[in-house]
Amino acid sequence: MCHAVAVDQVTGTIVFAGAAVGLLILLRRLSRPVDAAALEPGQAAIDPEPEGEPPAQSLRVRSHYFRSFDSEAGPPDPDCFHDEVFLELENSESGDAWTSSYFVGTPSGIAQLMKDEGWDEMFGTDLLIVRRFDRELILQSLLDRINEQYEITPEPPRDRYLG
């Protein structure tokens, strides 16, 4: 009888270990990216962005202005400035429009502001630091950042086996 119990325990251990390995293999297989060529007819696949082309941007800058200086003329010293820029944005798909503001400056301009204000540190979530004033660079950088933050990606197709 003791010999039969030992055989049952060994068999149970082997079955348990086999089931664990099988589950591990199944989970690894399910976590792999789906190859579009391996999909069965009728299954949908998400089309990747064409290589070499940037994703289409649905937001555009309708107008903009800086708080302290004219956008065309720029700051008195393009290598040392800090200011708030206001962007009137429009979603070209929905037609919705709104205004957002961002703090923009050069490292030396921000250092000067901190010195003038007596600050030892500065936090900012809507902050863009540039080497020198370049209106087109500033506007495009902010627009790219906003598009990244609010990008809506399509939901991946559901696996018919997992629901």
C-alpha positions, -999 to +999 in steps of 0.1 A: +000+000+000+029+024+008+043+017-026+010+026-043+007+059-024+043+068-035+035+061-072+003+081-069+022+111-055+049+109-082+023+106-109+004+136-094+035+157-092+044+149-129+008+157-140+009+190-120+043+200-134+031+191-169+000+212-165+020+242-152+044+240-182+015+237-206-002+268-190+030+287-192+034+279-229-002+288-236+002+322-218+034+330-237+017+322-270-013+343-262+009+373-252+027+374-285+018+401-310-006+389-337+009+384-372-015+398-397-005+370-422-016+344-397-051+358-393-080+337-407-102+353-434-127+376-418-105+385-388-096+422-386-061+435-381-051+471-373-033+487-402+000+501-390+010+537-400+027+537-434+065+537-428+082+571-433+049+590-430+041+608-397+006+600-383-021+624-394-027+652-369-062+662-361-053+693-342-041+726-357-031+760-343-057+786-354-038+815-338-012+822-311+003+850-291+030+856-265+021+874-233+051+898-233+062+903-269+050+902-305+053+867-320+067+880-354+094+902-338+102+877-310+118+886-277+145+913-273+171+886-267+163+853-286+189+834-266+176+845-232+139+847-228+109+833-209+072+839-216+038+824-217+024+814-252-013+810-258-025+787-285-060+787-300-063+750-310-089+734-333-097+697-338-102+695-375-123+664-372-149+677-348-145+715-353-140+720-315-117+749-305-101+759-272-072+780-259-043+765-239-012+782-225+024+770-221+055+784-205+084+786-230+119+798-225+156+792-229+177+778-200+193+812-194+159+829-196+145+805-170+176+809-148+171+847-149+135+844-140+143+821-110+170+845-099+147+875-102+119+857-083+142+842-057+132+807-065+155+777-058+134+753-078+107+753-104+081+727-114+062+727-146+040+703-166+033+727-195+069+738-200+089+739-232+126+747-231+143+757-263+179+767-271+168+800-287+136+816-298+123+800-330+085+806-334+080+778-359+099+753-338+080+763-306+046+760-323+054+727-340+069+712-308+038+722-288+014+708-314+033+675-316+033+672-278-004+680-276-012+654-304+009+628-285-009+635-252-044+633-267-039+606-293-068+582-295-058+548-308-083+523-321-092+494-298-074+462-310-096+434-324-109+410-298-096+375-298-126+353-306-113+326-283-108+349-253-139+370-257 
